[in-house]
């Protein structure tokens, strides 16, 4: 198959989008398919055999020039004007702007057959995807998407963590793209989801029928994220991989628990793989709790650096208030790390029952989190048992090869079904299918 894999941003060292795009594209090529990744900045790191088509944007969110004013010559097309105006009015503009650029880049040209058999959108879900689907439909080419979880959950938790009418209005305005994503998702040719928890929440929050969704759990690289006894454990090291200032990720709960842990274990400290915004909620909380010397933030790590950091920790924590899946949990289990994880969202599907690979606690409960972490830090035998259980669980259930094979099989089904439906669609007199769009 010839596959176009779309991602509006694909930074490989922060968040799951860049990881997902790199791993799926590599494994699809290994299965013999032809893959072109089409991405806005920041661009992904890709493996040999995967083509990259860059769709430059105004990139208005990147440091050190975040929220910059573009030059007039940069605002000569609809996508760029949309990106700028939405940003200046406090809205997240990248999904819609990227979708417009993707439509322009991929719509069929007169007399030229499309170069793809399927288009796979990684949770952009902008209106341009609907226009692209309409343009490709006469050619029998489906447009599908991955939807990791409904961002409506992020909005709800963000609002709960925000005080003041003005600030809450700003949060609602930032998430103004969510109705668009729901409308677009309902009009595509199928949605891949990573968990049954996501299926339930997407159905409830976005109105997608269950039969439109197909579950394919995510994976990890077993050979890379692996235990290594030669890497010395740092006593008291607790690692968390998270977006530091996103309320949904629950870092504030872990920071609240840390002073309680340090009453019993003075050497307990947290290394957070994630960037804390200067003056942001995480940085303020660290300062207010007097944790400056025992909480470290590290960002933009290379994969080898991340693996070594995970191997050096005694405990990994997933304190999330919600997860549609959790790639960090899988990577930590793959390294043989014992987890303390909440029971939020899809985490029980990932970590298994309490005591198999993780000690599980209710989301948002700093006291329970502190007790579980302290218990693990004090019990090396329990750490070893949970770590080994997590490694076995990952080897059995979560690999990128299995995830991609399942995705490719679903692609084939979607293509066959779409072409069958297209062949049954009556054409109006004189209509030339190759000229449409």
N, C-alpha and C positions, 0 to 999 in steps of 0.2 A: 504493500500500500504506500501511497504518497501522502504524507501527513504534514499538515501545517499546525504547529503547536504555538499558540499565542499566549503572551504574558505581558501585562502592561508595565511591570517592573520586575527585575529578576536578580537583585543583588544576592549573590550566593553566600555571603557571610552574615546575613541578618534576616531572620524570618524564613518561612518555609517555601515561598514561591520559587526562589532561585534554586533551592535544593530539589524541589519537585520537577522543575523543568529540566535540570541537568540529568537527573537520574532516569526519568522516564524516556527522555530523548536518546540517551546512551543505550538503554536496554532495548528500545524499539529498533535501533540500528542493528544491534546484536541479533535480533530476530529476523533481520533481512529486509526491514522496511526503510523507506527513504523519508528522512525527517528534516524539515526546515523550521527552526525556532524563529518566531517573529516577535521582537521584544522592543519595548521602550526602555529608556535609561532608568536606573543603572542596568547595564547589559549583563547577561549571564556568562559564567565560565562553562564552556561546552567541551565535550570530548571529541576525539577524531571521528570523522564521518558524519557529524551533525552540522548542517549548514545554519548560518545565522543571517537573518535579514533584520537590520536595525531600522526602527522607526523613530527618528529623533523627535524629541518634544522640547518644550520650553524648560522642562526640568526645574520647576519653580519651588520644589521642596528640598533641594539638595544644598547641603552646606558647602562652602561658606556663604553662598549667595541665595539663601532661602528667602522667598517672598520678594525676589527682585522685580524691578520694572523692566520688561523687555523693550528693546528698541522697536520703533515703528515698523521697520522692515521685517521683524519677526512675527508680525500679526497680520499676515497677508492671506491666511486661509481660515476656514471655519473652525477647524480643530484647535488651532493656536488661540484664536479669539475666545473660544469656549473655555479653554484651559485657563487663560488669564482672567477673564471676567468672573468665572466661578471662584477662583482663588481669591480675588480681591473682595468678594462678597462672603468669604468665610466658608466656602463649600469645598469638598474634596473633588477635584476636577479630573484626576487622571483616568479613571475608568471610562467616562464618556469621551474625553478627548482621544484616548488611545483607540477606542472602538471606531471613531470616525476616521482616524488615520488607517486603521486596519481595513475598513471597508474600501477606502480609496485605493489601497495597495493591492487588495486581493479580488476586487470585483472583476468579472470576466471582461475581456476586451473583445471588441467586434472582430469576428473571424479567427480568434485565438482560443483554443480550448483551455480551460483552467488547468493548472499544473498540479492540482491536488485531488485526492480521492475523498478526503475528509478534513474538516477544519475543527480543531480542538482548542477551545478558549479556556484559559486557566483563571476563572472567576473574575474576568473583566465585567461581563454582563452589561455592556453599554448598548445604547440604541443602535449603534453602528453594526452590531452583531445581527440584529433583526434585519437590517437592510442587506447585509451580506448574505444571510440565509435566503432571503427572497431572490437575490441575484443568482445564487448558486443552485437553487432548487430545480430549475429546468434542466440543469446538467446532471442531476442525480447525485449531488454532493451535499451530504448533511453537515450541519454545524452543531456541534455538541459542546458541553462545558463541564469543567470540574467545579463543584461547589463544596468547599471544605466544611463550612458551617454558615448559618445565616448571620450576617453582621448585625442583624437586629438585636442579637444577644449582647454584642459589644456596646451597642447604643444604650440598651437598658442598664447595663452595669456602669457605663460611663455616667449616665444621668444620676444613678444612685450615689455615685461618688462625688458629684458636683454640687456645690452650694451656691445659692444666689440666682435670682431670676435671669439676670443678664448672662451669666455664665452658662446656665442651662439652655437658654435660647441659642447661645453659640454652639453648644454641643448638638442640639437638634439641627441647626443649619449645616454643620459639618457633615452630618449623616444624611443629608437630603438626597443622596444618590440611591438610597435603599429602595424606595418604591420603583425606581427605574430597574434595579437589578431583579426585583421580583417579576416585573412585567416581562423583561427580556427572557429570564429563565423559563417562564411558562411557554414561550414561543419557539424555543430551540428544539432540536431533534433528539434530545436526551441529555441527562445530567448524571455525571459520575459523582458519587459521594464516598467518603472514607469509612463511615460507620452507620450503624442502625440508629444511634442516638441522633446523628445529623439528619437522617431520614425523617424522624419524628418531628424534630424542630423545624426543618425546612417546610414540611407539610403544614405545620401549624402557623408559622410566621410568614411564609411566602406563598402559600396556597398551591404548591406544586403537588400534583397527584403522585401517589406512591409508585404507580406503574411507570412514570416518566424517569424514575431514578434507579440507578444501578450501583450497588455497593462494591467497591474495590478498596480494601485496606491498603494503607501506604506501607513502605518498607524501609530498609536500611542496608548498608553495605556491611555484611557480616565480617568480611576479611579486614576492613578498615576499622570499624568500630568493634573492637575486640579486646578481651582482657589481656594484660601483659604484666605478669608478676614481677618483671624486672623494674617496673616503674614504682618508685617508693610512694607509699601513701603518706599524705601530710596529716598528722594527727589533728582531729577536730575540723577538718575541711568539709564544708557543706557546699555543694555546687547547685546552682539553679540556672537554667537556660530559659530566658524569658525576655519579653519586651518590657523594659523597666517601668515605663510610665503609663502602661495600659492597664486600667483597673481590672479588666477581665482576667489578667494573668496572675493576680493574687500576690504579687511580690510584697505588698504592704502587710499582708498577713504574716508572711515569713519574717519580715523585719520586726514586726510586733512580737513574734515568738522568740527571736534571738536573745534578748536580755534574759528571758526565763530559762533558756537553755544554758546560758553562760553562768547561771547560779550554780549549776551542777558541773558544768564542763567549761572551765575558764579559757581553754584553748579553742573553743568553738568559734568559727568564723565563716563568713559566707563569701564565696566568689560567684558573682552574677555575670553570666555571659549575656551581655546586653548593654545598651548605652543609656545612661541616665542623663536626661536633659538638664542642663544647668538651670537651677532654680525650679526644677520640676518637682512633682510630688515625691518621687523616690529620694532625690537628693535632700529635700527638706526633711523627710522623715528620718533619714540616716543621721542628719545633724541634730534634730530634736531629741532623738533617742541616745545620743552620745555614742554612735556606732562607727564613727568615721575611721577608726583604726582597725575595725574588724569586718568591714564590708568593702569589697573591691569590685569595681565594674570593669569588665573587659569586653571590647567590641571589635568587630571586623577581624576575627581570628581566622587564620587559614585552617583547613580541615585537620591537618596534622597537629596544629597547636590545640585545637578543640579536643581531639582524641586524647592527647597527653594530659590535658587539664582534667578531663573526666576520669582518666585512670588514676590520677593523683588524689582524688577525693575519697573520703570514707562513706559519704552519704550523698545521694542526689534527691532533690525535692521538686515536686511538681505541685505548686500551691494554687493552681488555677481555680477560678470561680466557674469556669466553663471551658470545655475543649471539644472541638469537633472530631479531633483525633489525638494529636500530640506526637509529632516527630521527635522532639527532645526525649520524651519518655522511652521511645523505642531505641534511640541511640544510646541512652544511658544503660538500659537493660542489656543491650548488645555488648557493652563494655564490661558487663558483669557487676555493675553498680547496684547496690540495694537502694530501693526507692522508698520515700514517704510521699504518697500522692493522695489527692482528694478524690472524692467519689463524684466529681462534677462531670456532667456531659458524658462523653465517650470514654473517659479514663478507665472505668471498670472493664470495658471491652479490650482496652490496650494492656492494662497491667494484670488483669485476671483477678481472682478473689483475694481477699485480705490474707496475707501470709504466704502467697505463692511467689511473687516477685517484689511485693511492696507491702508496707503497712499503710492502710488506708484510713483517712480521717474525713470528717464532714468539711465541705468547703467553707471558708471564712472563719474557722474555729482556730484561733491562734493558740489557745491552751492545749487543745488536742494535738496540734501540729508540734508544739514544743515537747509534749510527752513522748510522741512517737519518735522524733528525731533523737531525743536524749536516750531513749531505749536502744536505738540502733548504735549510737556512738558508744554506749556502755557494753555492747554485746557483740564481740567479734565473730562468734559462731553464728549468730543470727544474721549478721551482715553477709557472711560467706554463703549461708544457705539461700537467702533471698537473691543474692547476686547470681548464684548458679541457676536458680529457678528462672530468673529473668532472661539469662542467656539462652536457656533451653526454649523458653517461650518464643523468643525472637526467631531462633533458628527454625522453629516449627511453623510459625504463623506469618512472620513479617520479613519479606525479602522484596527487593525491587524487581528481581526477575519474575517472581510470582505476580506481583502487582501489575507489572507491565504486560505479562502474558494475558492476564485477565482483561486488561484495558484493550489490548489488540484484538482479542476475541470479540469483545463488545463492539469495537469499531466495525469489524466485518459484518456483524449482525445489523448495525445501524445502516451501513452502506447498502446491504442487500435489501433491507426493508424500505429504505428511502428510494432506491431505484425502482423497486416494484411499485411503490405508490406513484412515483413520477410517471412510469409507463402507462398507468391507468388513468392519468389526468387528461381529459379531453383538451385538444388544442383548438383555438379559434381559427377560422378560415384564413389562410395565408400567413399564419404565424410561423416564423422561423425561430426555433428554439435557441440556436446558437447566437442570435442577434439580441436576445433579451438581456436586460441588465446593463 
